[in-house]
Amino acid sequence: MTFSWENFLSRHRDEIVLAWKKRLKNDVSEDYAQRSLEELQVTTETAYDANSSMIAYNDYAPINAFINEISNVRLEEGFSLEDVQKAFELYRKIIVPVLIRESPVQALCENIEAVNNALAYTIYRFSYDFQKKHEKYLKQYAQQLEKDVAERTAELGESEHKYRTLVEDISDGYLALDKDRIAFVNPAFCRMHGCRVNDAMDMSFLLFVAKESHEQVSAIISREIKTGTEPETFEYLRLTKDGESLPTEVNFRPSRFGGQDYNLCIVRDITKRVEMEKRSREIERMTYIGKLITSLSHEIRNPLSSVKMNLQILSKNMILKGNDRKRLQISEREINRLEAILQELLNFAKPVSLQLTRTDINEIVRSCVELLEMKFHRKSIDCQIHVDPTVKEVPADKGKIEQMMINFLLNALDSVDDFGNIRISTCRVEQKDRPYVMIRIEDDGKGISKELLPHIFEPFYTTKTTGTGLGLANVKQIVTAHHGRIEVMALKNSGTAFEVFLPMGETNG
């Protein structure tokens, strides 16, 4: 199935513009909250259409024109750079969930990357444009000071206040460097590094750079300052007061004030951007792993089937002595285990496709427990079920929910010692005015340490000596495909509890 950006962006234009307008009004800042809905409607429509031209047709003219206009407007109205950046960022937060829902799996990474690239261009271009206009203002201001300082002392005070407001209210760090010495710095830079303005003045900029980036930054800032050259942008790791090393971007431009050469720097925290790029790379990696697993499983399954069939024939036709029949049975059992592992790998590699029907969750819980009843009996485990009779049928894929429950119960069996306890319950809950059915599975087994809890849903992560580490990863995929969520917690005394929340909406597939 092919994916058409033109079709996608056209179909969702009104939906995304409406969501964008509402969140601008409610979620960004007081400045945006004071704008009229009519003005925000025009702004979001223009921005959406400009982004659409950039993504669908590689046409950058509309977004360049919009940035030029909006940077003038927002600078004149006193908006902070951070607020405008947040406003642009809302586009990604709104459009990506829609993309995940509608984009073919094979095109999802590419489509998300297209949105990321478009937004990165927009934010960088806006910030650069904002900086240029800001610097132009500063330069004009400095020239005016040199001419009028004698007779315009009163105006000087007012202009200086405007200058301070522009520089100190900007959300990015702003500083002037004389070689490596900080000649001027704004409060935003100090907030990023956990220091005071007075502490930073006349200090070496390298004191605010992590050890890993010292050599790179030192080589750049120690160069001879040549005014009139193009701005330079590079990334480095900044050092915070707490000793953290955080990804940072600096826009580095030579300039001259009062007969002295300086490097003017805008320092920006790019931690969120780096994290998003990391997530994008992880999606690409998992897509590649999925293709590799599918190919390898096909190559391995055929020989395994032949070996298994021949072992079965031999066990029936051969006259076996001593432990020979037992050896054949062990071989056949191990082949069955390998086939199960291959199937688990294939399940993980395939996108989760749901066949939604009206499904009785309580009945699934009971049938899965009955299926494993002999395993509970062998370990003398007490498995208690408490279902809420008001939880009726919900739209779900019965087979996938059964797979999820079996996985939870097998994990609990592995964790619980003989004569232990497993408790399963269901109930109806309301969250954000939406009804959900909650399935809770808890045990009094060995438990999971707090350090390991964040990793248990990662593919191929396991603490067991056997297994692929894909069981809980598959569970997470199933729950996410149902638009639900899953939580895990370590119990106070011992054991673990999983809570799955599935929406109780209408069947849509």
C-alpha positions in Angstrom: 0.0 0.0 0.0 1.5 3.3 -1.1 1.3 6.5 1.0 0.4 9.9 -0.5 1.4 12.9 1.5 -0.8 15.1 -0.7 -3.9 13.0 0.1 -3.0 12.6 3.8 -2.3 16.3 4.4 -5.5 17.3 2.5 -7.7 14.9 4.4 -6.5 15.9 7.8 -6.1 19.7 7.3 -9.1 20.9 9.2 -8.6 18.3 12.0 -5.0 19.3 12.6 -5.5 23.0 12.2 -8.3 22.9 14.7 -6.2 20.9 17.2 -3.2 23.2 16.6 -5.3 26.4 17.2 -6.8 25.1 20.4 -3.4 24.0 21.9 -1.9 27.4 20.9 -4.7 29.0 22.8 -4.4 26.8 25.9 -1.0 25.1 26.2 1.8 27.5 25.1 1.9 30.8 27.0 -0.1 33.8 28.3 0.9 35.7 25.1 -0.7 33.1 22.9 -3.8 32.8 25.2 -4.5 36.5 24.7 -4.6 36.2 20.9 -8.1 35.9 19.3 -9.2 32.5 17.9 -9.7 34.2 14.5 -6.0 35.3 14.4 -4.8 31.9 15.6 -7.0 30.3 12.9 -5.2 32.3 10.1 -1.8 31.7 11.6 -2.2 27.9 11.9 -3.8 27.6 8.5 -0.9 29.4 6.9 1.7 27.4 8.8 -0.1 24.1 8.0 -0.2 24.9 4.3 3.4 26.0 4.3 4.5 22.8 6.0 2.4 20.8 3.6 4.1 22.4 0.6 7.5 21.6 2.1 6.7 18.0 2.9 4.5 17.0 -0.1 6.2 19.0 -2.9 9.6 20.0 -1.5 8.5 23.6 -2.0 10.2 25.8 0.7 8.9 29.2 -0.7 5.7 29.3 1.4 7.4 28.4 4.7 10.2 31.0 4.1 7.6 33.7 3.4 5.7 32.7 6.6 8.8 32.7 8.7 9.8 36.1 7.5 6.4 37.5 8.3 5.9 35.7 11.7 9.4 36.6 13.0 8.6 40.3 12.4 5.2 40.1 14.1 6.4 38.1 17.1 9.5 40.2 17.6 7.3 43.4 17.6 4.8 41.9 19.9 7.4 40.8 22.5 7.0 37.1 22.2 9.8 35.0 23.5 11.7 32.8 21.1 11.0 29.7 23.3 7.2 30.3 23.0 7.3 30.5 19.2 9.5 27.4 19.1 6.9 25.6 21.3 4.2 26.7 18.9 6.0 25.2 15.9 6.7 22.0 17.9 2.9 21.5 18.4 2.6 20.6 14.7 4.8 17.5 15.3 3.0 16.5 18.5 -0.4 16.6 16.7 0.5 15.1 13.3 2.8 12.2 14.4 0.0 10.2 16.2 -2.2 10.5 13.1 0.8 9.3 11.0 1.3 6.3 13.2 -2.3 5.4 12.9 -2.5 5.7 9.1 1.0 5.3 7.6 2.0 1.9 6.3 4.6 0.3 8.6 7.2 0.2 5.9 6.9 3.9 5.3 6.4 5.0 8.9 10.1 5.8 9.7 10.5 7.7 6.4 7.3 9.7 7.0 8.2 10.6 10.6 11.6 11.6 9.4 10.0 13.9 6.8 8.0 15.6 9.5 11.2 15.9 11.7 13.2 17.3 8.8 10.5 19.9 8.0 10.2 21.0 11.6 13.9 21.1 12.1 14.2 23.4 9.0 11.3 25.6 10.3 12.7 26.0 13.8 16.3 26.6 12.7 15.2 29.0 9.9 13.0 30.9 12.3 15.6 31.1 15.1 18.3 32.2 12.6 15.9 34.9 11.1 15.0 36.0 14.6 18.7 36.2 15.5 19.6 38.2 12.4 16.8 40.8 13.0 17.8 40.9 16.6 21.5 41.5 15.7 20.5 44.1 13.2 18.6 45.9 15.9 21.6 45.7 18.2 24.0 47.0 15.6 21.8 49.9 14.7 21.4 50.6 18.3 25.2 50.6 18.9 25.7 52.9 16.0 23.1 55.3 17.2 24.7 55.3 20.6 28.0 56.4 19.2 26.4 59.3 17.4 24.0 60.6 20.1 25.5 59.6 23.5 26.4 63.3 24.3 22.9 64.8 23.8 20.6 61.9 24.3 21.3 60.5 27.8 17.6 60.1 28.6 16.9 58.2 25.4 19.9 56.1 26.1 18.4 54.8 29.3 15.2 53.8 27.5 17.0 52.2 24.6 19.2 50.3 27.0 16.2 48.9 28.7 14.8 47.7 25.4 18.1 46.1 24.6 18.2 44.3 28.0 14.6 43.1 27.5 15.4 41.6 24.1 18.6 39.9 25.3 17.6 38.8 28.7 14.1 37.5 27.9 15.3 35.4 25.0 15.0 31.7 26.0 18.4 30.7 24.4 21.7 31.5 26.0 23.3 34.6 24.5 26.9 35.6 25.1 29.8 37.6 23.6 33.3 36.0 23.7 36.6 37.6 23.6 38.6 34.6 22.6 37.5 32.1 25.3 36.6 34.8 27.9 32.9 35.7 28.5 32.5 39.4 28.0 28.7 39.4 28.1 26.2 36.8 29.1 22.4 36.7 29.5 20.3 35.0 32.3 19.1 32.2 30.0 22.7 31.0 29.6 23.2 31.0 33.3 20.0 29.1 33.9 21.1 26.4 31.5 24.4 26.0 33.4 23.1 26.6 37.0 25.1 29.7 37.7 24.6 33.4 38.3 25.4 36.1 35.7 28.1 37.7 37.9 29.8 34.2 38.3 30.0 33.7 34.6 31.4 37.1 33.6 35.1 37.1 32.7 35.2 33.3 33.1 36.5 31.0 30.4 33.7 29.6 28.3 35.5 26.2 28.5 34.5 26.0 32.1 31.0 25.5 30.9 31.9 22.8 28.4 32.0 19.0 29.2 35.4 17.4 29.1 34.5 15.3 26.0 34.0 18.5 24.0 36.9 20.6 25.3 39.2 20.0 22.4 36.6 20.7 19.7 35.3 23.9 21.3 38.7 25.2 22.2 39.9 24.8 18.6 36.9 26.8 17.3 36.8 29.7 19.8 40.6 30.2 19.8 40.7 31.0 16.1 41.4 34.6 15.0 38.2 36.6 14.8 37.4 37.6 11.3 34.3 39.9 11.1 32.0 39.6 8.1 32.3 35.9 7.8 29.2 33.6 7.7 27.7 32.3 11.0 28.9 28.9 12.1 26.8 26.3 13.9 28.2 23.3 15.8 27.1 20.9 18.6 28.9 20.1 21.8 28.2 18.9 25.3 27.7 21.5 27.9 28.5 21.0 31.6 25.8 21.8 34.2 26.3 22.7 37.8 25.3 19.1 38.7 28.0 17.6 36.5 25.6 16.5 33.7 26.8 16.6 30.1 23.9 17.7 27.9 23.7 18.1 24.1 23.9 21.8 23.1 24.0 23.7 19.8 25.7 27.1 19.4 25.4 29.6 16.6 28.7 31.3 16.4 29.1 34.6 14.6 32.1 37.1 14.6 31.1 40.7 15.2 32.7 44.0 16.2 31.5 46.5 18.8 33.3 49.6 20.1 36.4 48.9 18.2 36.7 45.4 19.7 36.2 42.0 18.0 33.9 39.5 19.6 32.2 36.2 18.8 28.5 36.5 19.4 27.0 33.1 20.4 23.4 31.8 20.7 23.5 28.7 22.8 20.5 26.3 22.5 19.6 23.2 24.5 18.9 20.4 22.0 18.4 17.6 24.5 14.8 16.9 23.2 15.9 17.0 19.6 18.7 14.5 20.2 16.3 12.2 22.0 13.8 12.4 19.1 16.6 11.6 16.6 17.6 8.7 18.8 14.0 7.4 18.8 13.8 7.7 15.0 17.0 5.7 14.6 15.6 3.1 17.0 12.5 2.7 14.8 14.8 2.3 11.8 16.8 -0.3 13.6 13.8 -2.3 14.7 12.4 -2.2 11.1 15.7 -3.6 9.9 15.7 -6.3 12.6 12.1 -7.3 11.6 13.2 -7.8 8.0 16.2 -9.8 9.1 14.2 -12.0 11.4 11.7 -12.8 8.7 14.4 -13.8 6.3 16.3 -15.9 8.8 13.2 -17.6 10.1 12.3 -18.8 6.6 15.8 -20.2 6.0 15.9 -22.0 9.4 12.3 -23.3 9.6 12.5 -25.5 6.5 15.6 -27.5 7.6 14.0 -27.8 11.1 10.8 -29.3 9.6 12.8 -31.8 7.6 14.8 -32.9 10.7 11.7 -33.1 12.8 9.9 -35.3 10.3 12.8 -37.6 9.9 13.2 -38.0 13.6 9.5 -38.9 13.9 9.8 -41.5 11.1 12.9 -43.0 12.7 11.3 -43.2 16.1 8.4 -45.3 14.6 10.4 -47.6 12.3 13.7 -48.2 14.1 14.4 -50.8 16.7 15.9 -48.7 19.4 18.0 -49.9 22.3 18.8 -48.5 25.7 18.4 -44.7 25.9 18.2 -44.3 22.1 14.5 -43.6 22.1 14.9 -41.1 24.9 17.6 -39.3 22.9 15.2 -39.1 19.9 12.5 -37.7 22.1 14.8 -35.1 23.5 15.9 -34.1 20.0 12.3 -33.8 18.9 11.4 -31.7 22.0 14.3 -29.3 21.4 13.3 -28.9 17.7 9.8 -28.0 19.0 11.3 -25.5 21.3 13.3 -24.0 18.4 10.2 -23.8 16.3 8.4 -21.9 19.1 11.3 -19.4 19.4 11.1 -18.9 15.6 7.4 -18.3 15.8 7.9 -15.8 18.6 10.5 -14.0 16.5 8.1 -13.9 13.5 5.3 -12.6 15.7 7.5 -9.7 16.8 8.7 -8.9 13.3 5.2 -8.7 11.9 3.1 -5.5 12.4 0.2 -6.3 14.8 -3.0 -6.7 12.7 -6.2 -6.7 14.7 -9.5 -8.5 14.0 -11.7 -6.6 16.4 -14.9 -8.2 17.6 -17.1 -7.8 20.7 -15.0 -9.8 23.2 -15.7 -10.9 26.7 -12.6 -10.1 28.7 -13.8 -12.0 31.8 -14.3 -15.1 29.8 -10.8 -14.8 28.2 -9.3 -14.5 31.7 -11.1 -17.7 32.9 -10.2 -19.7 29.8 -6.5 -18.8 29.9 -6.3 -19.8 33.6 -8.1 -23.1 32.8 -5.6 -23.8 30.0 -2.7 -23.5 32.4 -4.4 -25.2 35.3 -2.1 -28.3 35.2 0.9 -26.1 35.4 -0.5 -24.3 38.4 -1.3 -27.7 40.0 2.3 -29.0 39.5 3.7 -26.1 41.6 0.7 -26.0 44.0 0.1 -22.4 43.0 -3.1 -20.7 44.1 -4.5 -18.7 41.1 -7.3 -16.5 42.3 -9.7 -14.7 39.8 -11.9 -11.7 40.7 -13.8 -10.4 37.7 -16.1 -7.4 37.6 -19.5 -8.6 36.2 -20.1 -5.0 34.8 -17.2 -5.5 32.4 -19.1 -6.8 29.4 -17.9 -7.2 25.9 -15.2 -4.8 24.5 -13.8 -4.3 21.0 -10.7 -6.4 20.9 -8.9 -9.1 19.0 -9.7 -12.2 21.0 -6.7 -14.2 19.9 -4.2 -11.4 20.6 -5.7 -10.8 24.1 -5.4 -14.5 24.8 -1.8 -14.4 23.7 -1.2 -11.5 26.0 -2.8 -13.2 29.0 -0.9 -16.5 28.4 2.3 -14.5 28.3 1.6 -12.8 31.6 0.6 -16.0 33.3 3.6 -17.9 32.1 5.9 -15.1 33.4 4.1 -15.3 36.7 4.6 -19.1 36.8 8.3 -18.7 36.2 8.6 -16.1 39.0 6.4 -17.7 41.7 7.8 -20.4 43.9 5.9 -23.5 44.9 2.8 -22.8 47.0 2.8 -19.2 45.8 -0.1 -17.0 44.7 -1.2 -15.4 41.5 -4.2 -13.0 41.5 -6.1 -11.8 38.4 -8.8 -9.2 38.5 -10.8 -7.0 36.1 -12.7 -3.8 36.6 -14.1 -0.8 34.8 -12.3 2.5 35.3 -12.7 6.0 34.0 -9.7 8.0 32.8 -10.0 11.4 31.1 -13.7 10.9 30.7 -13.2 7.7 28.8 -14.2 4.2 30.0 -11.5 1.4 30.1 -11.4 -2.1 31.3 -8.4 -2.8 33.5 -6.9 -6.2 33.8 -4.5 -6.6 36.7 -2.2 -9.6 37.1 -0.1 -9.8 40.3 2.1 -12.4 41.9 4.1 -12.8 45.1 7.2 -14.1 43.2 10.8 -12.9 43.0 9.8 -9.5 41.7 11.7 -7.1 39.4 14.2 -4.5 40.7 13.5 -0.9 40.2 16.6 -0.6 38.0 15.2 -3.2 35.6 11.6 -2.1 35.4 12.1 0.6 32.7 13.7 -2.0 30.4 11.4 -5.0 30.6 9.3 -4.1 27.5 12.4 -3.6 25.4 12.9 -6.2 22.6 15.4 -9.0 23.3 15.8 -7.8 27.0 15.5 -10.7 29.4 16.8 -11.8 32.8 16.0 -15.5 32.2 18.7 -18.0 31.1 16.4 -19.2 28.3 14.0 -17.3 26.1 14.2 -14.5 23.4 13.2 -11.6 25.5 10.3 -10.9 23.2 7.4 -12.0 25.3 6.7 -8.6 27.0 7.7 -6.7 23.9 5.0 -8.6 22.0 2.6 -7.8 24.8 3.4 -4.1 24.6 2.7 -4.2 20.8 -0.7 -5.9 21.3 -1.8 -3.4 24.0 -0.6 -0.4 21.9 -2.4 -1.7 18.8 -5.6 -1.7 20.9 -4.9 2.0 21.8 -4.4 0.9 25.3 -1.6 1.2 27.8 0.3 -1.0 30.2 1.8 -0.3 33.6 4.2 -2.4 35.7 5.0 -2.0 39.4 7.1 -3.7 42.0 4.9 -4.7 45.0 5.9 -3.6 48.5 6.8 -6.9 50.0 7.6 -9.0 46.9 6.3 -9.8 43.5 5.1 -7.8 40.5 1.9 -6.4 39.3 0.9 -5.6 35.7 -2.1 -3.4 34.8 -3.5 -3.3 31.3 -6.0 -0.7 30.2 -8.1 -1.4 27.1 -10.6 1.2 25.8 -14.3 0.2 25.9 -15.2 2.0 22.7 -17.2 0.9 19.7 -15.9 -1.8 17.4 -14.2 -0.2 14.4 -12.7 -3.0 12.5 
